[in-house]
């Protein structure tokens, strides 16, 4: 509330007018009001029981009012906005004026106990997950069977609500991550990627591969592992960034841009907090990733360990080989990669092997389902 009310005060004095209060705090005021109402009612019941020892502690009416009312719903609204709030905050913090608001106007307040805004914004999420624990503890101590049954069913409903919310939050988080990846990953045209392919200028427009950028638009695709490696080329070592998805591997070349995200030339471009820290830092510096070659489907990927004894190119260490085969089992691309450490190499190889195995299992399951004959009708 210190951060929220201070921002309101500053905006009333025409400072930070472009900062969107809802994007940062969502329905926090409503959530505070309902949570406080629940706590007051809860402690009033306890207080009444303590002052009148013969009166039973009847929580049923309180739980019915709040848990079957607005308590969980207001939490869900707040939690669904949380990821984008952190997303928005991380980019606002790059600004000098917003930094002064955070550090000098809010964080120095002794009531904040040296906590920063990101640590405070997550508190309502933790509160929601504690409600089932509260209900379970009351259920254990309840002696009335009717009340026990009601509290247990309520606890299950709240747990289901949290599970549903987790699914929605993960989906939103994944959606935002992939939306940012679409901006960060550049797909060059085939004639730019490989100089062997010559296309006259008047034909390029009709051959442009606009659909390639939409590969990452699927909400069902998962990013399993990512990171920076070194690619050995014939005459040099090249910094690359690999993205391992649940259905293909993408090898990209790291490129830097003089313009930074959040700079005056580019405007405030948000950086998704769920991106890997290394990629976040890279994106803020204006970097991007250019696709080196076509995506490697996991059922066309061959992984090989590169023994240090046999790797003589540039004295590579912690190296492994990725081979891309076409549908006729012909090798069409080879990438000799070096990891920064032996542990990183083992992690990469393990992640790729697991992804290939899972992909094959899912593919076999789909095939067997597709070819399964329907049960014979009893009428035939």
C-alpha positions as CSV (number, residue, x, y, z in Angstrom):
1,X,0.0,0.0,0.0
2,X,3.0,2.3,0.6
3,X,4.1,1.8,-3.0
4,X,0.6,2.1,-4.4
5,X,-0.5,5.2,-2.4
6,X,2.8,6.9,-3.0
7,X,2.5,6.4,-6.8
8,X,-1.1,7.8,-6.6
9,X,0.2,10.8,-4.7
10,X,3.0,11.5,-7.3
11,X,0.5,11.1,-10.2
12,X,-1.9,13.6,-8.5
13,X,1.1,16.0,-8.6
14,X,1.7,15.2,-12.3
15,X,4.7,12.9,-11.9
16,X,5.0,9.4,-13.5
17,X,1.7,10.0,-15.3
18,X,2.5,7.4,-17.9
19,X,2.9,4.6,-15.4
20,X,-0.2,2.3,-15.5
21,X,-1.4,1.8,-11.9
22,X,-3.5,-1.3,-12.8
23,X,-0.7,-3.0,-14.7
24,X,1.4,-2.8,-11.5
25,X,-1.1,-3.4,-8.7
26,X,-4.2,-4.8,-10.5
27,X,-7.1,-5.2,-8.0
28,X,-4.9,-4.9,-4.9
29,X,-7.3,-2.5,-3.1
30,X,-10.2,-4.8,-3.5
31,X,-8.1,-7.8,-2.5
32,X,-7.0,-6.0,0.7
33,X,-10.5,-5.0,1.6
34,X,-11.9,-8.6,1.2
35,X,-8.9,-10.2,2.9
36,X,-9.1,-7.8,5.8
37,X,-12.9,-8.5,6.1
38,X,-12.2,-12.2,6.3
39,X,-9.5,-11.9,8.9
40,X,-11.6,-9.6,11.1
41,X,-14.6,-12.0,10.9
42,X,-12.2,-15.0,11.7
43,X,-10.6,-13.4,14.7
44,X,-14.0,-12.1,16.0
45,X,-15.2,-15.7,16.2
46,X,-12.0,-16.8,18.0
47,X,-12.3,-13.8,20.4
48,X,-15.9,-14.6,21.1
49,X,-15.0,-18.2,21.9
50,X,-12.2,-17.1,24.3
51,X,-14.4,-14.7,26.2
52,X,-17.3,-17.2,26.3
53,X,-15.7,-20.6,26.8
54,X,-19.1,-22.4,26.5
55,X,-19.8,-21.0,23.0
56,X,-18.5,-23.2,20.1
57,X,-16.3,-21.8,17.4
58,X,-18.5,-21.8,14.3
59,X,-16.4,-21.0,11.3
60,X,-18.9,-22.4,8.8
61,X,-20.8,-19.2,8.2
62,X,-17.5,-17.2,7.7
63,X,-16.1,-19.7,5.3
64,X,-19.4,-19.9,3.4
65,X,-19.5,-16.1,3.1
66,X,-15.9,-15.6,1.9
67,X,-14.6,-18.9,0.3
68,X,-17.9,-19.4,-1.6
69,X,-17.9,-15.6,-2.3
70,X,-15.3,-13.2,-3.5
71,X,-12.1,-14.2,-1.6
72,X,-10.7,-16.8,-4.0
73,X,-12.0,-14.9,-7.1
74,X,-10.2,-11.7,-6.2
75,X,-7.0,-13.6,-5.5
76,X,-7.3,-15.3,-8.9
77,X,-7.7,-11.9,-10.7
78,X,-4.6,-10.6,-8.9
79,X,-2.5,-13.7,-9.5
80,X,-3.4,-13.8,-13.2
81,X,-2.0,-10.3,-13.5
82,X,1.1,-11.0,-11.4
83,X,3.4,-12.2,-14.2
84,X,2.7,-9.2,-16.5
85,X,3.0,-6.9,-13.4
86,X,6.6,-8.2,-12.8
87,X,7.2,-8.0,-16.6
88,X,6.1,-4.3,-16.5
89,X,8.0,-3.5,-13.3
90,X,11.3,-4.9,-14.5
91,X,11.2,-2.5,-17.5
92,X,10.0,0.5,-15.5
93,X,13.0,0.0,-13.1
94,X,15.4,1.0,-16.0
95,X,14.0,4.5,-15.8
96,X,15.7,7.1,-13.6
97,X,12.5,8.8,-12.5
98,X,10.9,5.5,-11.5
99,X,14.0,4.4,-9.7
100,X,13.8,7.6,-7.5
101,X,10.2,6.8,-6.7
102,X,11.1,3.2,-5.7
103,X,14.3,3.9,-3.7
104,X,13.8,7.4,-2.2
105,X,10.0,7.6,-1.8
106,X,9.2,4.0,-0.8
107,X,12.0,1.6,0.0
108,X,13.5,3.9,2.6
109,X,10.1,3.9,4.5
110,X,10.8,1.8,7.7
111,X,7.4,0.1,7.4
112,X,8.7,-1.6,4.2
113,X,11.4,-3.4,6.4
114,X,13.9,-3.1,3.5
115,X,11.7,-5.2,1.2
116,X,11.6,-4.3,-2.4
117,X,8.4,-4.1,-4.6
118,X,8.9,-7.5,-6.3
119,X,9.1,-9.2,-2.9
120,X,5.9,-7.5,-1.8
121,X,3.9,-8.1,-5.0
122,X,4.3,-11.9,-4.6
123,X,2.8,-11.9,-1.1
124,X,-0.9,-12.4,-2.2
125,X,0.1,-15.5,-4.2
126,X,1.7,-17.0,-1.0
127,X,-1.5,-16.0,1.0
128,X,-3.7,-17.9,-1.4
129,X,-1.7,-21.1,-1.1
130,X,-1.9,-21.0,2.7
131,X,-5.7,-21.1,2.8
132,X,-5.9,-24.9,2.3
133,X,-3.5,-25.3,5.3
134,X,-5.7,-23.1,7.4
135,X,-8.8,-25.1,6.4
136,X,-7.0,-28.4,7.0
137,X,-5.9,-27.4,10.5
138,X,-9.5,-26.4,11.4
139,X,-10.8,-29.6,9.9
140,X,-8.5,-31.7,12.1
141,X,-9.6,-29.9,15.3
142,X,-13.3,-29.8,14.5
143,X,-15.5,-32.2,16.5
144,X,-18.8,-31.7,14.7
145,X,-19.1,-34.2,11.8
146,X,-21.4,-31.9,9.7
147,X,-18.9,-29.1,10.0
148,X,-16.0,-31.4,9.3
149,X,-17.6,-32.5,6.0
150,X,-18.3,-29.0,5.0
151,X,-14.8,-27.7,5.7
152,X,-13.2,-30.7,3.9
153,X,-15.3,-30.2,0.8
154,X,-14.4,-26.5,0.9
155,X,-10.7,-27.3,1.3
156,X,-10.9,-29.5,-1.8
157,X,-12.6,-26.7,-3.8
158,X,-9.9,-24.2,-2.8
159,X,-7.2,-26.6,-3.8
160,X,-8.8,-27.2,-7.1
161,X,-9.1,-23.5,-7.6
162,X,-5.4,-23.1,-7.0
163,X,-4.5,-26.0,-9.4
164,X,-6.7,-24.4,-12.1
165,X,-5.0,-21.0,-11.4
166,X,-1.5,-22.6,-11.6
167,X,-2.4,-24.0,-15.1
168,X,-3.7,-20.6,-16.2
169,X,-0.6,-18.7,-14.9
170,X,1.8,-21.2,-16.5
171,X,-0.1,-20.8,-19.8
172,X,0.1,-17.0,-19.6
173,X,3.7,-17.2,-18.6
174,X,4.5,-19.5,-21.6
175,X,2.5,-17.3,-23.9
176,X,4.4,-14.1,-22.9
177,X,7.8,-15.9,-23.2
178,X,7.1,-17.1,-26.7
179,X,5.7,-13.8,-27.8
180,X,9.1,-12.2,-26.7
181,X,11.1,-15.0,-28.4
182,X,9.3,-14.2,-31.6
183,X,10.7,-10.6,-31.3
184,X,14.2,-11.8,-30.3
185,X,14.7,-14.6,-32.9
186,X,15.2,-13.4,-36.5
187,X,14.5,-15.8,-39.4
188,X,16.6,-14.8,-42.4
189,X,15.4,-15.5,-45.9
190,X,16.7,-18.7,-47.6
191,X,18.9,-16.7,-50.0
192,X,20.5,-14.8,-47.1
193,X,21.0,-18.0,-45.1
194,X,22.7,-19.8,-47.9
195,X,24.5,-18.0,-50.8
196,X,24.1,-21.1,-53.0
197,X,20.4,-20.1,-53.6
198,X,20.1,-17.3,-56.1
199,X,16.7,-15.6,-56.4
200,X,16.1,-12.6,-58.7
201,X,14.9,-9.5,-56.9
202,X,11.5,-9.5,-58.7
203,X,10.8,-13.0,-57.3
204,X,11.9,-12.5,-53.7
205,X,8.6,-10.9,-52.6
206,X,6.6,-14.0,-53.7
207,X,9.0,-16.3,-52.0
208,X,9.4,-14.6,-48.7
209,X,9.1,-17.1,-45.8
210,X,6.7,-15.1,-43.7
211,X,5.3,-18.3,-42.1
212,X,8.7,-19.2,-40.5
213,X,8.2,-16.6,-37.7
214,X,4.9,-18.2,-36.8
215,X,6.6,-21.5,-35.8
216,X,6.9,-20.1,-32.2
217,X,3.3,-18.9,-32.1
218,X,1.9,-22.2,-30.9
219,X,0.7,-22.0,-27.3
220,X,1.3,-25.7,-26.8
221,X,5.0,-25.7,-27.5
222,X,7.4,-25.9,-24.6
223,X,10.9,-24.5,-24.2
224,X,12.8,-27.2,-22.4
225,X,16.4,-25.9,-22.3
226,X,18.4,-23.0,-23.6
227,X,21.9,-21.5,-23.4
228,X,25.0,-20.1,-25.0
229,X,27.5,-22.4,-26.6
230,X,30.4,-22.2,-29.0
231,X,30.1,-23.5,-32.6
232,X,33.3,-24.6,-34.4
233,X,33.4,-23.4,-38.0
234,X,36.1,-24.2,-40.5
235,X,38.2,-21.1,-39.7
236,X,36.7,-19.6,-36.4
237,X,34.7,-20.2,-33.3
238,X,31.2,-18.6,-33.3
239,X,29.0,-17.7,-30.3
240,X,25.6,-19.4,-30.7
241,X,22.5,-19.6,-28.6
242,X,20.5,-22.9,-28.7
243,X,16.8,-23.3,-27.9
244,X,15.6,-26.9,-27.2
245,X,11.9,-27.1,-27.7
246,X,9.7,-30.2,-27.1
247,X,9.7,-31.0,-30.8
248,X,12.7,-29.4,-32.4
249,X,16.2,-27.8,-31.7
250,X,17.0,-24.3,-33.0
251,X,20.6,-23.1,-33.5
252,X,20.9,-19.3,-33.6
253,X,23.8,-16.9,-34.0
254,X,24.2,-14.1,-31.4
255,X,24.2,-10.6,-32.8
256,X,24.5,-7.3,-31.0
257,X,22.7,-4.1,-31.6
258,X,24.0,-0.7,-30.5
259,X,20.4,0.4,-29.5
260,X,19.3,-0.9,-26.1
261,X,15.9,-2.0,-25.0
262,X,14.3,0.7,-23.0
263,X,16.5,3.4,-24.6
264,X,15.2,6.7,-25.9
265,X,15.4,5.5,-29.5
266,X,13.5,2.3,-29.1
267,X,11.0,3.3,-26.4
268,X,10.2,1.1,-23.4
269,X,10.2,-2.5,-24.8
270,X,9.4,-5.0,-22.0
271,X,11.7,-7.9,-21.3
272,X,9.9,-11.1,-20.1
273,X,11.1,-12.1,-16.6
274,X,10.6,-15.8,-17.4
275,X,13.3,-15.7,-20.1
276,X,16.7,-17.1,-19.0
277,X,18.7,-14.4,-17.1
278,X,21.5,-14.7,-19.7
279,X,19.0,-14.0,-22.5
280,X,17.3,-11.2,-20.5
281,X,20.6,-9.4,-20.1
282,X,21.5,-10.0,-23.8
283,X,18.1,-8.6,-25.0
284,X,18.4,-5.5,-22.8
285,X,21.7,-4.8,-24.5
286,X,19.8,-4.8,-27.8
287,X,21.0,-8.2,-28.9
288,X,19.0,-10.7,-31.0
289,X,19.4,-14.2,-32.3
290,X,19.6,-15.0,-36.0
291,X,18.6,-18.5,-37.1
292,X,21.7,-20.3,-38.5
293,X,19.8,-23.2,-40.2
294,X,16.4,-24.7,-40.4
295,X,14.9,-26.1,-37.2
296,X,16.1,-29.7,-36.4
297,X,13.1,-32.0,-35.6
298,X,13.8,-34.2,-32.7
299,X,13.1,-37.3,-34.8
300,X,15.7,-36.2,-37.3
301,X,18.4,-35.3,-34.7
302,X,21.4,-37.5,-34.0
303,X,23.5,-36.7,-30.9
304,X,27.1,-37.8,-30.6
305,X,29.7,-37.3,-27.9
306,X,32.9,-35.8,-29.2
307,X,35.9,-37.5,-27.5
308,X,38.6,-34.9,-26.5
309,X,41.2,-37.1,-28.1
310,X,39.5,-36.9,-31.5
311,X,38.6,-33.2,-31.4
312,X,41.6,-31.3,-32.8
313,X,39.8,-28.2,-34.2
314,X,40.7,-25.2,-32.1
315,X,41.6,-27.6,-29.2
316,X,37.9,-27.9,-28.3
317,X,36.9,-29.1,-24.9
318,X,33.5,-30.3,-23.6
319,X,32.4,-30.8,-27.2
320,X,29.5,-32.7,-28.6
321,X,28.1,-33.2,-32.1
322,X,24.6,-32.6,-33.4
323,X,23.7,-34.2,-36.8
324,X,20.6,-33.2,-38.8
325,X,19.2,-36.0,-41.0
326,X,16.5,-35.6,-43.7
327,X,13.6,-38.1,-44.1
328,X,15.8,-40.3,-46.3
329,X,18.4,-40.5,-43.4
330,X,20.9,-38.4,-45.3
331,X,23.0,-36.0,-43.2
332,X,22.2,-32.4,-44.3
333,X,23.8,-30.5,-41.5
334,X,26.4,-31.0,-38.7
335,X,27.1,-28.7,-35.7
336,X,30.2,-29.3,-33.5
337,X,29.5,-27.5,-30.3
338,X,31.5,-26.7,-27.2
339,X,30.0,-26.1,-23.8
340,X,31.7,-23.9,-21.2
341,X,32.1,-26.8,-18.7
342,X,31.9,-30.6,-18.7
343,X,28.8,-30.3,-16.4
344,X,27.1,-28.0,-18.9
345,X,27.9,-30.5,-21.7
346,X,26.4,-33.4,-19.8
347,X,23.3,-31.3,-19.0
348,X,22.8,-30.4,-22.7
349,X,23.3,-34.0,-23.8
350,X,20.9,-35.3,-21.1
351,X,18.3,-32.7,-21.9
352,X,18.4,-33.5,-25.7
353,X,18.3,-37.3,-25.1
354,X,15.3,-36.9,-22.8
355,X,13.5,-34.6,-25.2
356,X,14.1,-37.1,-28.1
357,X,12.8,-40.0,-26.0
358,X,9.7,-38.1,-24.9
359,X,9.0,-36.9,-28.4
360,X,9.3,-40.5,-29.7
361,X,7.0,-41.8,-27.0
362,X,4.3,-39.2,-27.7
363,X,4.6,-39.8,-31.4
364,X,4.1,-43.5,-31.0
365,X,1.2,-43.0,-28.7
366,X,-0.5,-40.7,-31.3
367,X,0.1,-43.3,-34.1
368,X,-1.3,-46.2,-32.1
369,X,-4.3,-44.1,-31.2
370,X,-4.9,-43.1,-34.8
371,X,-4.7,-46.7,-36.0
372,X,-6.8,-48.3,-33.2
373,X,-9.9,-49.9,-34.5
374,X,-13.2,-48.9,-32.9
375,X,-15.0,-51.5,-30.8
376,X,-17.2,-53.7,-32.8
377,X,-20.9,-52.9,-32.5
378,X,-23.0,-55.6,-30.8
379,X,-25.6,-55.1,-33.6
380,X,-23.2,-56.4,-36.3
